[in-house]
Amino acid sequence: MIVTELEGPLVTLLSVDSGYEHTLRSDDKISLSVWDHDDLSFGSAYNIYNANEAFGKWVLLDKHGFASLPKLGKVYLEGKTCSEASDTLETLYGQEIANPIILVKVLNREVTVFGEVTKPGRLLLEKEMNTLTEVLGRTEGFTDYANVKKVRLVRNNIGYTLNLKKFDHSYLQNIFIQADDIIIVPAKRGKVIDQKAPTLIPFSSALTAIVIVETLFL
């Protein structure tokens, strides 16, 4: 829940370059793939069997940033990128097996889109780098009432107002979305009036009729 939202400069959104990588943190669900070692793996990308998150093939980083891993026990991974975590685990598992090949992946990196889009909700970020254009595209477009001049992107309780009419495609392609970002597409003012119109019109017609009757008999 957003308690306080500050207004941030748009240049901050453009400071995330194409080399950005998600850093592991508490409550991240991770899978571990160890080549040719299914006994050490869970949700393995190297296994022929289903590795989907829905099948529980993951480990949760606890509130202190530790992951409980086969043979190693608790390993502190918070603050590391997936590639850094893989390197760390290759060193640790290298004491048990020869030349381990390890892949760490986060399974629950999500962004939330509210408001005037065809399919609002939570979207899984399957790639490392995801642009604003790509994320909005996955919602299957704006509704007729979308106010694209005042789209809000909230990150770490800081809000950024985006006028999508003003920015060209190349500009939007340089805005990268991060896990837990919130995108809000507000409605135009006319939506409330349009929604109330079906009830206002009969009321208006009845009122007009009353006025006419009173005019005739007074």
PyRosetta script that sets phi, psi and omega in degrees:
from pyrosetta import init, pose_from_sequence

init()
pose = pose_from_sequence("MIVTELEGPLVTLLSVDSGYEHTLRSDDKISLSVWDHDDLSFGSAYNIYNANEAFGKWVLLDKHGFASLPKLGKVYLEGKTCSEASDTLETLYGQEIANPIILVKVLNREVTVFGEVTKPGRLLLEKEMNTLTEVLGRTEGFTDYANVKKVRLVRNNIGYTLNLKKFDHSYLQNIFIQADDIIIVPAKRGKVIDQKAPTLIPFSSALTAIVIVETLFL")
pose.set_psi(1, 136.4)
pose.set_omega(1, -179.8)
pose.set_phi(2, -86.8)
pose.set_psi(2, 113.5)
pose.set_omega(2, -179.7)
pose.set_phi(3, -85.0)
pose.set_psi(3, -49.6)
pose.set_omega(3, 179.1)
pose.set_phi(4, -130.8)
pose.set_psi(4, 130.3)
pose.set_omega(4, 179.3)
pose.set_phi(5, -119.3)
pose.set_psi(5, 119.2)
pose.set_omega(5, 177.7)
pose.set_phi(6, -95.1)
pose.set_psi(6, 156.3)
pose.set_omega(6, 177.7)
pose.set_phi(7, -90.0)
pose.set_psi(7, 129.0)
pose.set_omega(7, -177.4)
pose.set_phi(8, -112.8)
pose.set_psi(8, 153.7)
pose.set_omega(8, 177.7)
pose.set_phi(9, -74.4)
pose.set_psi(9, 141.5)
pose.set_omega(9, -177.3)
pose.set_phi(10, -62.9)
pose.set_psi(10, -25.6)
pose.set_omega(10, -179.3)
pose.set_phi(11, -60.9)
pose.set_psi(11, -25.3)
pose.set_omega(11, 178.6)
pose.set_phi(12, -63.6)
pose.set_psi(12, -38.7)
pose.set_omega(12, 179.8)
pose.set_phi(13, -67.0)
pose.set_psi(13, -29.0)
pose.set_omega(13, -178.4)
pose.set_phi(14, -85.2)
pose.set_psi(14, -4.3)
pose.set_omega(14, -178.0)
pose.set_phi(15, -81.9)
pose.set_psi(15, -9.9)
pose.set_omega(15, 177.4)
pose.set_phi(16, -83.1)
pose.set_psi(16, 111.2)
pose.set_omega(16, -175.9)
pose.set_phi(17, -89.8)
pose.set_psi(17, 178.8)
pose.set_omega(17, -175.4)
pose.set_phi(18, -70.7)
pose.set_psi(18, -5.7)
pose.set_omega(18, 177.6)
pose.set_phi(19, -94.9)
pose.set_psi(19, 9.7)
pose.set_omega(19, -178.3)
pose.set_phi(20, -62.0)
pose.set_psi(20, 138.8)
pose.set_omega(20, 173.0)
pose.set_phi(21, -133.9)
pose.set_psi(21, 139.8)
pose.set_omega(21, 177.1)
pose.set_phi(22, -64.8)
pose.set_psi(22, 137.3)
pose.set_omega(22, 175.5)
pose.set_phi(23, -102.8)
pose.set_psi(23, 136.9)
pose.set_omega(23, -176.9)
pose.set_phi(24, -64.3)
pose.set_psi(24, 145.0)
pose.set_omega(24, -179.2)
pose.set_phi(25, -151.4)
pose.set_psi(25, 172.0)
pose.set_omega(25, -179.7)
pose.set_phi(26, -53.8)
pose.set_psi(26, 139.5)
pose.set_omega(26, 179.3)
pose.set_phi(27, 77.0)
pose.set_psi(27, 3.7)
pose.set_omega(27, 171.5)
pose.set_phi(28, -71.0)
pose.set_psi(28, 136.4)
pose.set_omega(28, 173.9)
pose.set_phi(29, -95.8)
pose.set_psi(29, 120.7)
pose.set_omega(29, -177.8)
pose.set_phi(30, -118.2)
pose.set_psi(30, 149.0)
pose.set_omega(30, 170.8)
pose.set_phi(31, -107.4)
pose.set_psi(31, 156.0)
pose.set_omega(31, -179.6)
pose.set_phi(32, -129.7)
pose.set_psi(32, 119.7)
pose.set_omega(32, 178.5)
pose.set_phi(33, -113.0)
pose.set_psi(33, 118.8)
pose.set_omega(33, 177.1)
pose.set_phi(34, -117.4)
pose.set_psi(34, 113.9)
pose.set_omega(34, -174.6)
pose.set_phi(35, -57.6)
pose.set_psi(35, 127.0)
pose.set_omega(35, 176.6)
pose.set_phi(36, 66.3)
pose.set_psi(36, 20.5)
pose.set_omega(36, 177.5)
pose.set_phi(37, -140.2)
pose.set_psi(37, 76.8)
pose.set_omega(37, -180.0)
pose.set_phi(38, -64.2)
pose.set_psi(38, -24.4)
pose.set_omega(38, -179.3)
pose.set_phi(39, -69.7)
pose.set_psi(39, -20.4)
pose.set_omega(39, 179.5)
pose.set_phi(40, -102.3)
pose.set_psi(40, -7.3)
pose.set_omega(40, -173.3)
pose.set_phi(41, -100.5)
pose.set_psi(41, 154.5)
pose.set_omega(41, 168.6)
pose.set_phi(42, -146.5)
pose.set_psi(42, 132.5)
pose.set_omega(42, -173.5)
pose.set_phi(43, 63.8)
pose.set_psi(43, 33.8)
pose.set_omega(43, -170.5)
pose.set_phi(44, -67.2)
pose.set_psi(44, 134.1)
pose.set_omega(44, 174.6)
pose.set_phi(45, -74.9)
pose.set_psi(45, -14.2)
pose.set_omega(45, -177.6)
pose.set_phi(46, -95.0)
pose.set_psi(46, -5.8)
pose.set_omega(46, -176.4)
pose.set_phi(47, -92.6)
pose.set_psi(47, 145.7)
pose.set_omega(47, 180.0)
pose.set_phi(48, -76.5)
pose.set_psi(48, -13.3)
pose.set_omega(48, -177.3)
pose.set_phi(49, -89.5)
pose.set_psi(49, 163.1)
pose.set_omega(49, -174.7)
pose.set_phi(50, -59.7)
pose.set_psi(50, 128.1)
pose.set_omega(50, -178.8)
pose.set_phi(51, -113.1)
pose.set_psi(51, 19.2)
pose.set_omega(51, -176.1)
pose.set_phi(52, -65.8)
pose.set_psi(52, 145.1)
pose.set_omega(52, 179.4)
pose.set_phi(53, -57.7)
pose.set_psi(53, -32.8)
pose.set_omega(53, -177.4)
pose.set_phi(54, -62.4)
pose.set_psi(54, -19.5)
pose.set_omega(54, -179.6)
pose.set_phi(55, -92.9)
pose.set_psi(55, 9.4)
pose.set_omega(55, 175.3)
pose.set_phi(56, 74.9)
pose.set_psi(56, 22.2)
pose.set_omega(56, -177.7)
pose.set_phi(57, -88.5)
pose.set_psi(57, 64.8)
pose.set_omega(57, -178.6)
pose.set_phi(58, -157.6)
pose.set_psi(58, 165.8)
pose.set_omega(58, 174.0)
pose.set_phi(59, -127.2)
pose.set_psi(59, 138.9)
pose.set_omega(59, -177.8)
pose.set_phi(60, -94.5)
pose.set_psi(60, 130.3)
pose.set_omega(60, 171.5)
pose.set_phi(61, -68.9)
pose.set_psi(61, 127.2)
pose.set_omega(61, -177.0)
pose.set_phi(62, -75.0)
pose.set_psi(62, 179.6)
pose.set_omega(62, -175.0)
pose.set_phi(63, -64.8)
pose.set_psi(63, -14.6)
pose.set_omega(63, 178.3)
pose.set_phi(64, -99.2)
pose.set_psi(64, 0.5)
pose.set_omega(64, 177.1)
pose.set_phi(65, 88.9)
pose.set_psi(65, 14.5)
pose.set_omega(65, 179.7)
pose.set_phi(66, -99.3)
pose.set_psi(66, 146.7)
pose.set_omega(66, 173.0)
pose.set_phi(67, -117.9)
pose.set_psi(67, 134.8)
pose.set_omega(67, 178.8)
pose.set_phi(68, -89.6)
pose.set_psi(68, 112.9)
pose.set_omega(68, -172.0)
pose.set_phi(69, -117.7)
pose.set_psi(69, 150.3)
pose.set_omega(69, -179.9)
pose.set_phi(70, -55.6)
pose.set_psi(70, 131.8)
pose.set_omega(70, 177.2)
pose.set_phi(71, 70.7)
pose.set_psi(71, -26.7)
pose.set_omega(71, -177.5)
pose.set_phi(72, -93.7)
pose.set_psi(72, -25.1)
pose.set_omega(72, -174.3)
pose.set_phi(73, 78.1)
pose.set_psi(73, -144.7)
pose.set_omega(73, -177.4)
pose.set_phi(74, -80.5)
pose.set_psi(74, 127.5)
pose.set_omega(74, 179.0)
pose.set_phi(75, -125.7)
pose.set_psi(75, 130.6)
pose.set_omega(75, -178.9)
pose.set_phi(76, -80.0)
pose.set_psi(76, 118.1)
pose.set_omega(76, -176.9)
pose.set_phi(77, -123.1)
pose.set_psi(77, -7.5)
pose.set_omega(77, -177.7)
pose.set_phi(78, -59.0)
pose.set_psi(78, 138.5)
pose.set_omega(78, 178.6)
pose.set_phi(79, 89.5)
pose.set_psi(79, -9.2)
pose.set_omega(79, 178.2)
pose.set_phi(80, -93.5)
pose.set_psi(80, 148.5)
pose.set_omega(80, 169.5)
pose.set_phi(81, -76.4)
pose.set_psi(81, 169.2)
pose.set_omega(81, 179.2)
pose.set_phi(82, -61.8)
pose.set_psi(82, -38.2)
pose.set_omega(82, 179.7)
pose.set_phi(83, -68.7)
pose.set_psi(83, -37.6)
pose.set_omega(83, 176.8)
pose.set_phi(84, -67.3)
pose.set_psi(84, -40.2)
pose.set_omega(84, 177.6)
pose.set_phi(85, -64.1)
pose.set_psi(85, -39.5)
pose.set_omega(85, 177.9)
pose.set_phi(86, -61.8)
pose.set_psi(86, -43.1)
pose.set_omega(86, 178.9)
pose.set_phi(87, -63.2)
pose.set_psi(87, -41.6)
pose.set_omega(87, 179.0)
pose.set_phi(88, -61.1)
pose.set_psi(88, -44.9)
pose.set_omega(88, -177.5)
pose.set_phi(89, -72.3)
pose.set_psi(89, -30.5)
pose.set_omega(89, 175.1)
pose.set_phi(90, -63.5)
pose.set_psi(90, -37.2)
pose.set_omega(90, 177.5)
pose.set_phi(91, -67.1)
pose.set_psi(91, -44.4)
pose.set_omega(91, -177.9)
pose.set_phi(92, -69.1)
pose.set_psi(92, -46.8)
pose.set_omega(92, -179.9)
pose.set_phi(93, -72.4)
pose.set_psi(93, -20.3)
pose.set_omega(93, 178.2)
pose.set_phi(94, -63.6)
pose.set_psi(94, -16.5)
pose.set_omega(94, 176.0)
pose.set_phi(95, -78.3)
pose.set_psi(95, -14.5)
pose.set_omega(95, -178.4)
pose.set_phi(96, -110.1)
pose.set_psi(96, -36.9)
pose.set_omega(96, -176.8)
pose.set_phi(97, -129.1)
pose.set_psi(97, 156.8)
pose.set_omega(97, -176.6)
pose.set_phi(98, -84.1)
pose.set_psi(98, 130.1)
pose.set_omega(98, 173.9)
pose.set_phi(99, 45.7)
pose.set_psi(99, 60.0)
pose.set_omega(99, -178.5)
pose.set_phi(100, -67.9)
pose.set_psi(100, 143.0)
pose.set_omega(100, 173.1)
pose.set_phi(101, -111.1)
pose.set_psi(101, 116.5)
pose.set_omega(101, -170.2)
pose.set_phi(102, -127.5)
pose.set_psi(102, 139.7)
pose.set_omega(102, 176.7)
pose.set_phi(103, -129.3)
pose.set_psi(103, 124.5)
pose.set_omega(103, 175.5)
pose.set_phi(104, -108.5)
pose.set_psi(104, 134.1)
pose.set_omega(104, -178.9)
pose.set_phi(105, -136.3)
pose.set_psi(105, 140.6)
pose.set_omega(105, 174.9)
pose.set_phi(106, -92.1)
pose.set_psi(106, 130.7)
pose.set_omega(106, -173.4)
pose.set_phi(107, -101.0)
pose.set_psi(107, -14.0)
pose.set_omega(107, -173.3)
pose.set_phi(108, -121.0)
pose.set_psi(108, 34.9)
pose.set_omega(108, 174.1)
pose.set_phi(109, -77.9)
pose.set_psi(109, 115.8)
pose.set_omega(109, -174.2)
pose.set_phi(110, -133.1)
pose.set_psi(110, 158.4)
pose.set_omega(110, 172.5)
pose.set_phi(111, -129.9)
pose.set_psi(111, 147.4)
pose.set_omega(111, -178.7)
pose.set_phi(112, -111.8)
pose.set_psi(112, 132.5)
pose.set_omega(112, 178.4)
pose.set_phi(113, -119.7)
pose.set_psi(113, 121.1)
pose.set_omega(113, 178.9)
pose.set_phi(114, -110.5)
pose.set_psi(114, 163.0)
pose.set_omega(114, 167.2)
pose.set_phi(115, 95.2)
pose.set_psi(115, -144.3)
pose.set_omega(115, -168.4)
pose.set_phi(116, -85.1)
pose.set_psi(116, 65.7)
pose.set_omega(116, 171.1)
pose.set_phi(117, -127.1)
pose.set_psi(117, 159.6)
pose.set_omega(117, -175.5)
pose.set_phi(118, -63.9)
pose.set_psi(118, -41.3)
pose.set_omega(118, -179.5)
pose.set_phi(119, -129.6)
pose.set_psi(119, 82.6)
pose.set_omega(119, 177.3)
pose.set_phi(120, -72.8)
pose.set_psi(120, 164.3)
pose.set_omega(120, 177.5)
pose.set_phi(121, 139.6)
pose.set_psi(121, -163.5)
pose.set_omega(121, -179.2)
pose.set_phi(122, -94.4)
pose.set_psi(122, 132.7)
pose.set_omega(122, -178.8)
pose.set_phi(123, -118.0)
pose.set_psi(123, 133.3)
pose.set_omega(123, 178.1)
pose.set_phi(124, -78.9)
pose.set_psi(124, 130.9)
pose.set_omega(124, 177.2)
pose.set_phi(125, -91.1)
pose.set_psi(125, 100.7)
pose.set_omega(125, -174.9)
pose.set_phi(126, -84.7)
pose.set_psi(126, -21.9)
pose.set_omega(126, 177.9)
pose.set_phi(127, -100.6)
pose.set_psi(127, 165.1)
pose.set_omega(127, 176.4)
pose.set_phi(128, -72.6)
pose.set_psi(128, -44.4)
pose.set_omega(128, -178.7)
pose.set_phi(129, -109.4)
pose.set_psi(129, 126.1)
pose.set_omega(129, -179.1)
pose.set_phi(130, -135.3)
pose.set_psi(130, 123.3)
pose.set_omega(130, -178.7)
pose.set_phi(131, -86.3)
pose.set_psi(131, 162.0)
pose.set_omega(131, 177.0)
pose.set_phi(132, -58.9)
pose.set_psi(132, -40.4)
pose.set_omega(132, 179.4)
pose.set_phi(133, -59.8)
pose.set_psi(133, -43.6)
pose.set_omega(133, -179.3)
pose.set_phi(134, -64.9)
pose.set_psi(134, -44.0)
pose.set_omega(134, -178.3)
pose.set_phi(135, -64.8)
pose.set_psi(135, -46.3)
pose.set_omega(135, 178.2)
pose.set_phi(136, -63.6)
pose.set_psi(136, -34.2)
pose.set_omega(136, 177.7)
pose.set_phi(137, -62.6)
pose.set_psi(137, -33.2)
pose.set_omega(137, -179.7)
pose.set_phi(138, -72.8)
pose.set_psi(138, -13.1)
pose.set_omega(138, 175.4)
pose.set_phi(139, -85.9)
pose.set_psi(139, 0.6)
pose.set_omega(139, 178.2)
pose.set_phi(140, 67.5)
pose.set_psi(140, 29.0)
pose.set_omega(140, 169.4)
pose.set_phi(141, 97.0)
pose.set_psi(141, 170.0)
pose.set_omega(141, -179.2)
pose.set_phi(142, -84.5)
pose.set_psi(142, 155.7)
pose.set_omega(142, 171.1)
pose.set_phi(143, -80.9)
pose.set_psi(143, 172.7)
pose.set_omega(143, -179.9)
pose.set_phi(144, -65.8)
pose.set_psi(144, -20.5)
pose.set_omega(144, -176.4)
pose.set_phi(145, -96.1)
pose.set_psi(145, 2.3)
pose.set_omega(145, -176.0)
pose.set_phi(146, -63.9)
pose.set_psi(146, 130.3)
pose.set_omega(146, 174.5)
pose.set_phi(147, -96.5)
pose.set_psi(147, 88.9)
pose.set_omega(147, -173.8)
pose.set_phi(148, -76.5)
pose.set_psi(148, -2.4)
pose.set_omega(148, 177.3)
pose.set_phi(149, -84.8)
pose.set_psi(149, -12.2)
pose.set_omega(149, -176.2)
pose.set_phi(150, -134.3)
pose.set_psi(150, 42.0)
pose.set_omega(150, 177.2)
pose.set_phi(151, -69.2)
pose.set_psi(151, 136.0)
pose.set_omega(151, -178.5)
pose.set_phi(152, -109.5)
pose.set_psi(152, 134.6)
pose.set_omega(152, 171.7)
pose.set_phi(153, -118.2)
pose.set_psi(153, 121.1)
pose.set_omega(153, -178.2)
pose.set_phi(154, -111.0)
pose.set_psi(154, 124.8)
pose.set_omega(154, 179.8)
pose.set_phi(155, -136.6)
pose.set_psi(155, 122.7)
pose.set_omega(155, 179.9)
pose.set_phi(156, 53.4)
pose.set_psi(156, 42.6)
pose.set_omega(156, 178.3)
pose.set_phi(157, 66.8)
pose.set_psi(157, 15.7)
pose.set_omega(157, 175.1)
pose.set_phi(158, -114.3)
pose.set_psi(158, 127.0)
pose.set_omega(158, -177.0)
pose.set_phi(159, -100.9)
pose.set_psi(159, 144.8)
pose.set_omega(159, 178.6)
pose.set_phi(160, -127.8)
pose.set_psi(160, 129.7)
pose.set_omega(160, 179.4)
pose.set_phi(161, -96.8)
pose.set_psi(161, 126.7)
pose.set_omega(161, -175.9)
pose.set_phi(162, -118.1)
pose.set_psi(162, 124.1)
pose.set_omega(162, 173.8)
pose.set_phi(163, -95.5)
pose.set_psi(163, 96.7)
pose.set_omega(163, -175.3)
pose.set_phi(164, -69.6)
pose.set_psi(164, -17.4)
pose.set_omega(164, 175.4)
pose.set_phi(165, -72.9)
pose.set_psi(165, -28.2)
pose.set_omega(165, -174.7)
pose.set_phi(166, -83.6)
pose.set_psi(166, -33.8)
pose.set_omega(166, -174.3)
pose.set_phi(167, -90.6)
pose.set_psi(167, 142.1)
pose.set_omega(167, 175.2)
pose.set_phi(168, -87.1)
pose.set_psi(168, 173.8)
pose.set_omega(168, -174.1)
pose.set_phi(169, -60.3)
pose.set_psi(169, -39.9)
pose.set_omega(169, -177.5)
pose.set_phi(170, -64.7)
pose.set_psi(170, -34.2)
pose.set_omega(170, 177.9)
pose.set_phi(171, -66.2)
pose.set_psi(171, -47.0)
pose.set_omega(171, -178.4)
pose.set_phi(172, -66.1)
pose.set_psi(172, -28.7)
pose.set_omega(172, 178.4)
pose.set_phi(173, -69.0)
pose.set_psi(173, -13.0)
pose.set_omega(173, 178.9)
pose.set_phi(174, -98.9)
pose.set_psi(174, 4.1)
pose.set_omega(174, 175.2)
pose.set_phi(175, -101.3)
pose.set_psi(175, 111.0)
pose.set_omega(175, -177.2)
pose.set_phi(176, -99.0)
pose.set_psi(176, 137.5)
pose.set_omega(176, -179.1)
pose.set_phi(177, -90.6)
pose.set_psi(177, 141.1)
pose.set_omega(177, 179.2)
pose.set_phi(178, -115.8)
pose.set_psi(178, 161.4)
pose.set_omega(178, 178.9)
pose.set_phi(179, -56.5)
pose.set_psi(179, 138.5)
pose.set_omega(179, 178.6)
pose.set_phi(180, 76.1)
pose.set_psi(180, 5.9)
pose.set_omega(180, 171.8)
pose.set_phi(181, -64.4)
pose.set_psi(181, 151.3)
pose.set_omega(181, 175.7)
pose.set_phi(182, -122.1)
pose.set_psi(182, 127.6)
pose.set_omega(182, 177.9)
pose.set_phi(183, -114.0)
pose.set_psi(183, 126.4)
pose.set_omega(183, -177.5)
pose.set_phi(184, -120.7)
pose.set_psi(184, 120.4)
pose.set_omega(184, 177.1)
pose.set_phi(185, -106.3)
pose.set_psi(185, 103.5)
pose.set_omega(185, -175.4)
pose.set_phi(186, -74.4)
pose.set_psi(186, 167.2)
pose.set_omega(186, 178.4)
pose.set_phi(187, -94.1)
pose.set_psi(187, 152.5)
pose.set_omega(187, 172.5)
pose.set_phi(188, -68.7)
pose.set_psi(188, 156.9)
pose.set_omega(188, -179.4)
pose.set_phi(189, -60.1)
pose.set_psi(189, -31.4)
pose.set_omega(189, -176.4)
pose.set_phi(190, -67.1)
pose.set_psi(190, -14.4)
pose.set_omega(190, -176.9)
pose.set_phi(191, -63.2)
pose.set_psi(191, -44.0)
pose.set_omega(191, -178.2)
pose.set_phi(192, -61.8)
pose.set_psi(192, -42.3)
pose.set_omega(192, -180.0)
pose.set_phi(193, -64.7)
pose.set_psi(193, -43.7)
pose.set_omega(193, -179.9)
pose.set_phi(194, -63.2)
pose.set_psi(194, -39.0)
pose.set_omega(194, -178.9)
pose.set_phi(195, -69.1)
pose.set_psi(195, -31.6)
pose.set_omega(195, -179.0)
pose.set_phi(196, -86.7)
pose.set_psi(196, -13.5)
pose.set_omega(196, -176.1)
pose.set_phi(197, -54.7)
pose.set_psi(197, -44.6)
pose.set_omega(197, -179.1)
pose.set_phi(198, -58.4)
pose.set_psi(198, -30.3)
pose.set_omega(198, 179.3)
pose.set_phi(199, -90.8)
pose.set_psi(199, -27.9)
pose.set_omega(199, -178.8)
pose.set_phi(200, -74.3)
pose.set_psi(200, -36.1)
pose.set_omega(200, -176.7)
pose.set_phi(201, -63.7)
pose.set_psi(201, -49.0)
pose.set_omega(201, 177.2)
pose.set_phi(202, -60.7)
pose.set_psi(202, -39.0)
pose.set_omega(202, 180.0)
pose.set_phi(203, -64.2)
pose.set_psi(203, -42.2)
pose.set_omega(203, 179.8)
pose.set_phi(204, -64.8)
pose.set_psi(204, -39.5)
pose.set_omega(204, -179.7)
pose.set_phi(205, -66.0)
pose.set_psi(205, -41.5)
pose.set_omega(205, 179.1)
pose.set_phi(206, -64.9)
pose.set_psi(206, -41.0)
pose.set_omega(206, -179.7)
pose.set_phi(207, -64.8)
pose.set_psi(207, -40.4)
pose.set_omega(207, 178.8)
pose.set_phi(208, -63.3)
pose.set_psi(208, -40.9)
pose.set_omega(208, -179.8)
pose.set_phi(209, -63.4)
pose.set_psi(209, -40.3)
pose.set_omega(209, 179.9)
pose.set_phi(210, -63.3)
pose.set_psi(210, -42.6)
pose.set_omega(210, 179.8)
pose.set_phi(211, -62.1)
pose.set_psi(211, -42.1)
pose.set_omega(211, -179.4)
pose.set_phi(212, -63.4)
pose.set_psi(212, -44.8)
pose.set_omega(212, -179.8)
pose.set_phi(213, -61.3)
pose.set_psi(213, -46.3)
pose.set_omega(213, -179.1)
pose.set_phi(214, -63.1)
pose.set_psi(214, -35.5)
pose.set_omega(214, 179.2)
pose.set_phi(215, -65.0)
pose.set_psi(215, -37.9)
pose.set_omega(215, -177.5)
pose.set_phi(216, -70.4)
pose.set_psi(216, -34.7)
pose.set_omega(216, -172.6)
pose.set_phi(217, -101.8)
pose.set_psi(217, -4.3)
pose.set_omega(217, 179.5)
pose.set_phi(218, -100.7)
pose.dump_pdb("model.pdb")
